[in-house]
Amino acid sequence: MNQPSTKIVLLVEDEPHILALLSDYLAGEGYQVLEANDATAAFEILASKPRLDLLVTDFRLPDNVSGVMIAEPALKLRPDLKVIFISGYPFEIYESGSPIARSAPVLAKPFALDSLRSQIQLLLAG
């Protein structure tokens, strides 16, 4: 990719095989990927990394945490952060009532990796 600097993606997914697949794919697309398998790990990364460009998060996570519960405080800390939700239950994201749930792209699992790439390119180009 001919981007001036590598874009940094925080990927939050509790299914190890999906996390590995998406992480490998995004790394192959030229992104630096930081992996988190739960909210605790995601918040540690958010607190410790000075720059993040994109948050890609599953909606249903362990301990009754939702991706929205990660995205909302993340956006308060980093208003320029872009967010994409991925979920096998996309209607739950819309039903959460969160403003971010109405504005961020939602990819319903299973989704084509090309769809993820297209959404990322649209968000990061804007």
C-alpha positions as a Markdown table, in Angstrom:
| # | Residue | x | y | z |
|---|---|---|---|---|
| 1 | Met | 0.0 | 0.0 | 0.0 |
| 2 | Asn | 1.3 | 3.4 | -0.8 |
| 3 | Gln | 0.1 | 5.2 | 2.4 |
| 4 | Pro | 2.4 | 7.7 | 4.0 |
| 5 | Ser | 2.4 | 5.9 | 7.3 |
| 6 | Thr | 1.0 | 2.5 | 8.4 |
| 7 | Lys | -2.5 | 2.7 | 9.7 |
| 8 | Ile | -3.0 | 1.1 | 13.1 |
| 9 | Val | -6.0 | -1.1 | 13.7 |
| 10 | Leu | -7.3 | -2.4 | 17.1 |
| 11 | Leu | -9.1 | -5.7 | 16.4 |
| 12 | Val | -11.3 | -6.9 | 19.2 |
| 13 | Glu | -12.7 | -10.5 | 18.7 |
| 14 | Asp | -13.1 | -13.3 | 21.3 |
| 15 | Glu | -13.1 | -16.2 | 18.8 |
| 16 | Pro | -9.4 | -17.1 | 18.4 |
| 17 | His | -9.7 | -18.4 | 14.8 |
| 18 | Ile | -11.6 | -15.3 | 13.7 |
| 19 | Leu | -9.2 | -13.1 | 15.5 |
| 20 | Ala | -6.2 | -14.8 | 13.8 |
| 21 | Leu | -7.9 | -14.8 | 10.3 |
| 22 | Leu | -8.8 | -11.1 | 10.4 |
| 23 | Ser | -5.4 | -10.1 | 12.0 |
| 24 | Asp | -3.5 | -12.0 | 9.3 |
| 25 | Tyr | -5.7 | -10.5 | 6.5 |
| 26 | Leu | -5.3 | -7.0 | 7.8 |
| 27 | Ala | -1.6 | -7.3 | 8.2 |
| 28 | Gly | -1.4 | -8.6 | 4.7 |
| 29 | Glu | -3.2 | -5.5 | 3.6 |
| 30 | Gly | -0.5 | -3.4 | 5.1 |
| 31 | Tyr | -2.1 | -2.4 | 8.5 |
| 32 | Gln | -0.4 | -2.7 | 11.9 |
| 33 | Val | -2.8 | -4.9 | 13.9 |
| 34 | Leu | -3.2 | -4.8 | 17.6 |
| 35 | Glu | -5.2 | -7.8 | 18.9 |
| 36 | Ala | -7.5 | -7.9 | 21.9 |
| 37 | Asn | -9.7 | -10.9 | 22.8 |
| 38 | Asp | -11.8 | -9.1 | 25.4 |
| 39 | Ala | -12.6 | -5.7 | 26.8 |
| 40 | Thr | -9.8 | -5.7 | 29.3 |
| 41 | Ala | -7.2 | -6.2 | 26.7 |
| 42 | Ala | -8.9 | -3.6 | 24.4 |
| 43 | Phe | -8.9 | -1.0 | 27.1 |
| 44 | Glu | -5.2 | -1.7 | 28.0 |
| 45 | Ile | -4.3 | -1.1 | 24.3 |
| 46 | Leu | -6.5 | 2.1 | 24.2 |
| 47 | Ala | -4.8 | 3.4 | 27.3 |
| 48 | Ser | -1.2 | 2.6 | 26.2 |
| 49 | Lys | -1.1 | 3.4 | 22.5 |
| 50 | Pro | -0.7 | 7.0 | 21.5 |
| 51 | Arg | -2.1 | 6.5 | 18.0 |
| 52 | Leu | -4.9 | 4.3 | 16.7 |
| 53 | Asp | -6.7 | 4.8 | 13.4 |
| 54 | Leu | -9.4 | 2.2 | 13.5 |
| 55 | Leu | -11.3 | 0.0 | 15.9 |
| 56 | Val | -12.8 | -3.2 | 14.5 |
| 57 | Thr | -14.8 | -4.9 | 17.2 |
| 58 | Asp | -17.1 | -7.8 | 17.6 |
| 59 | Phe | -20.4 | -6.9 | 19.3 |
| 60 | Arg | -20.8 | -9.9 | 21.6 |
| 61 | Leu | -17.8 | -10.2 | 23.9 |
| 62 | Pro | -17.1 | -12.1 | 27.1 |
| 63 | Asp | -18.5 | -10.9 | 30.4 |
| 64 | Asn | -21.6 | -9.4 | 28.8 |
| 65 | Val | -19.5 | -6.6 | 27.3 |
| 66 | Ser | -20.6 | -5.3 | 23.9 |
| 67 | Gly | -18.5 | -3.7 | 21.2 |
| 68 | Val | -20.5 | -0.5 | 21.8 |
| 69 | Met | -19.3 | -0.5 | 25.4 |
| 70 | Ile | -15.7 | -0.4 | 24.0 |
| 71 | Ala | -16.4 | 2.0 | 21.2 |
| 72 | Glu | -18.1 | 4.8 | 23.2 |
| 73 | Pro | -15.3 | 5.4 | 25.7 |
| 74 | Ala | -12.7 | 4.9 | 22.9 |
| 75 | Leu | -14.3 | 7.7 | 20.9 |
| 76 | Lys | -14.4 | 10.0 | 24.0 |
| 77 | Leu | -10.6 | 9.5 | 24.3 |
| 78 | Arg | -10.0 | 9.6 | 20.6 |
| 79 | Pro | -12.7 | 11.5 | 18.7 |
| 80 | Asp | -11.0 | 10.9 | 15.3 |
| 81 | Leu | -11.0 | 7.1 | 15.8 |
| 82 | Lys | -13.0 | 5.2 | 13.1 |
| 83 | Val | -15.1 | 2.2 | 14.2 |
| 84 | Ile | -16.4 | -0.9 | 12.4 |
| 85 | Phe | -18.7 | -3.4 | 14.2 |
| 86 | Ile | -18.7 | -7.1 | 13.2 |
| 87 | Ser | -21.3 | -9.4 | 14.5 |
| 88 | Gly | -23.3 | -12.6 | 13.9 |
| 89 | Tyr | -26.2 | -10.6 | 15.4 |
| 90 | Pro | -26.1 | -7.2 | 13.7 |
| 91 | Phe | -29.7 | -6.3 | 14.8 |
| 92 | Glu | -28.4 | -6.2 | 18.4 |
| 93 | Ile | -26.0 | -3.4 | 17.5 |
| 94 | Tyr | -28.8 | -1.2 | 16.1 |
| 95 | Glu | -31.0 | -2.1 | 19.1 |
| 96 | Ser | -28.4 | -0.9 | 21.5 |
| 97 | Gly | -29.6 | 2.7 | 21.1 |
| 98 | Ser | -26.0 | 4.0 | 20.9 |
| 99 | Pro | -25.4 | 6.9 | 18.5 |
| 100 | Ile | -22.2 | 5.1 | 17.3 |
| 101 | Ala | -24.3 | 2.1 | 16.5 |
| 102 | Arg | -26.3 | 4.2 | 14.0 |
| 103 | Ser | -23.3 | 5.8 | 12.4 |
| 104 | Ala | -20.5 | 3.1 | 12.3 |
| 105 | Pro | -20.5 | 0.4 | 9.6 |
| 106 | Val | -21.8 | -3.0 | 10.6 |
| 107 | Leu | -20.6 | -6.2 | 8.9 |
| 108 | Ala | -22.8 | -9.2 | 9.6 |
| 109 | Lys | -20.8 | -12.5 | 10.1 |
| 110 | Pro | -20.0 | -14.2 | 7.9 |
| 111 | Phe | -18.8 | -11.5 | 5.6 |
| 112 | Ala | -16.4 | -11.4 | 2.7 |
| 113 | Leu | -12.9 | -10.1 | 3.5 |
| 114 | Asp | -13.3 | -7.8 | 0.5 |
| 115 | Ser | -16.2 | -6.1 | 2.3 |
| 116 | Leu | -14.1 | -5.5 | 5.3 |
| 117 | Arg | -11.3 | -4.0 | 3.1 |
| 118 | Ser | -13.8 | -1.8 | 1.3 |
| 119 | Gln | -15.3 | -0.5 | 4.5 |
| 120 | Ile | -11.8 | 0.2 | 6.0 |
| 121 | Gln | -10.7 | 2.1 | 2.9 |
| 122 | Leu | -13.9 | 4.2 | 2.9 |
| 123 | Leu | -13.5 | 5.1 | 6.6 |
| 124 | Leu | -9.8 | 5.8 | 6.5 |
| 125 | Ala | -9.9 | 7.9 | 3.3 |
| 126 | Gly | -12.5 | 10.3 | 4.8 |
